[in-house]
């Protein structure tokens, strides 16, 4: 793998193109993650995708009319943007993003992969990603002694999971467990979970609901 990991997002009708992209990039030494190939057997599908996006440096979005209409693709793009993962739309049809994606993709660099043949487009994609992934990331400075982590009651976590799931769906279970393992206080836990909600009005609603309810226990 050269310089980083590439998450390939696609809608099911574009599976053949997505797998061709993966094959071409891996032939160039670029490590890729793509579902369902890289989902571990019997693993939690949503958790695997969340972790793979968090570990990626670039998301290649195979963009088409099908991707434009896919709720799963939208959720993956939202998660990548939230995690500061670079999103590269690889546009295989002359389609503009729907309103649900436009906010996340309007400032992104695009690569058009039409008209055929596809090979020159794959080559250009690989060259672009090699350049992006060759750039060094700023190292994260970590404290030598991490703060002591509190132990949260299971019922508190279950309640937060139920409230968060109303806004982001079943992936809430994985996020609550992951954030709870790192949060230094209950207030920090609630605040960080609220940050997982991209819509500002829904985020405020979650924070306004979660804090008084938890304190009242």
N, C-alpha and C positions, 0 to 999 in steps of 0.2 A: 504494500500500500504506500502511496506516495503523498506525503504532506497532509493527509486528513481523510475524512470520511464523507462520502456523498450519499445523501438520502434521496432516493428517486420516488417521487409521488406521481400517481397516475390514476385515472379511472379505468374500470375494468375493460371497456371497449378498446382502450389504447394499450392493452397489455403487451401486444406484440412489439410495438414501438418502444415501450419502456424496457423490455428485456433486451432489445437490440441496443438500446442506449447503454445498459449495464454491461453487455458483452463487449461493446466497443471501448468503454471507459476502462474496464478491467484489463483489456488487452493492452491498454496504455499505462498500466500500473496504478490506476486510481481505484482505491477501495470503495465499494458501493454497498449500500444496504437497501434491499427491496423486498416488499412483501408479495407473496407469502414465503418466498424462498428462505428468508433469514429470520422468520418467526420460529422460535424453538418449539418442538413438539409439546403439546399440552400446556403451552404458556398462555398467559393472559394477553390476548391480542392487543388491546388498548395500551396496556403497560409496556409491551415490547415496542410499540410505535412511539410512545412518548419518550422512552429511554433512547431509542435510536435517533430521534430528532435532536434530543438534547446533546447527544454525542457527536452529531454531524457538524461540519463546518459550512457545508453548502447543501441546499435542497434544490435538486433539479425537478421542476414541475413540468411534466409532459402536458402541455396545455392545448385543449381542444374544446369543442362544444360540449362533449361529454364531461370533461373535467370542470368546465364552467358551471355545470348543473349538479355536480356531485357534492353532497354535504360532507362526505368523508374527506375529500380533497380540501374543502374550505377549512375544516377543522385542523388538518395537518399544516396548512399554510399559516393559519392563525397561531398555532403552537410554535412554528419555526420563527415567525416574526417576534413573538413574545420572548423567545429564547435568544434573540439576536443572531439567528442563523441566516446567512445570506440565501435568499430565494432567487433562483434563476429560472424564469419561465422559458421553456423550450417549445415554442409555438409551432405546432404541426398543422395548423389550419388558420386561415385569416379570420380569427374570432377575437373580439374584444372582451375583457373581463366583465362579468355581471357585477351589479352593485355590491353583492356580498363579498366579492373578491377585489373589486377596484381599489378600495381603501388600502389593502395590503400590497397590491402589485403596482400601483400607479407610479411609484418612485423607483421601481426595480429596473435593472438592465434586462432587455429582452434579446433572445436569439430566435430568429425566424427559421423554421426548418421546412420551408416549402418555397418553390415547387420541387418535385423530385428531379433527380435521384437524391436519396437520403445520405449517401456516404459523405459527400462534402460537408453536409450539415453536422454529421457526427464528428467529423474531423475538426471542424471549427469549435464545436462544443468541448471536445477533449483538450484542445489547445487553450481555450479560455479557462477551463477548470485547472489545468496544470499551472497556469499563471497565478490564479487566485490562491490555490492551495500551497504554492511555493512561498507565499508571503508569510513572514513570521508573525505569530500571535504574541501579544503582550503577556508575559507570564503573570499569573495571579499570585500575589504575596499572601501567605497564610500564617496565622499566628502559631508559634511553636506549641503553645498550650491552649487547645480549644476550650471554650467555656463549658461548664458542666451542663448537660442536657436534662431538663425535667422529664418526668414520666407522666404522661397524660392519661387520665382514666379512659378505659375503652368506650364507656358510654358517651363521653365528651367527643371523642373522635367519630363515633358513629353518628352523632347528631350533626357535627360539622360536615361529614360526608353527605348526609341526606340533604342538608341545606345547599351545599356546593353543587350537588348533582342536579338540582333544579336549573342551574345556569349552564353547566358544561357537560352534563350527561354522565355515563357510567365511568368515565376516566377519573371522576372525582375520588373513587375509592383508592386508586393507585396514588394520586397526588397527595391526599391527606396522609397516607402512611409514609410517603417519602418526605414530605415537608415536616411532619411531626418528629421524624428522626433527626432533624437538623435544627428545629426551632429552639430558641433559648427561653421562651416564655409563651404563655397562652396568648397574650396580646400579639406577639410576633407571629405566632402560628396563624391566627385569624387574619392578620394583615397580609401575610405572604399568600395565603389561600385566596384572599380577595384579589391579589395581584394577578392570579391566574385567569380572572374573568376580564375579557377584553372590552366588553361593552361597559362604559362608565356608569350608566344608570343602573345596570344590573349589579355592578360591583358595589356601588353605594348601598343598594338594597340588601345585598348579602351582608355587608359589614354592619349595617344598621340592625339587621335581624340577629346575626350571630352573637354579637357582643352582649347585648342585654340578656339573651336567652342563656348563654353560658354562665354569665355572672350570677344568674338567679338560681343556679343549681345548688 
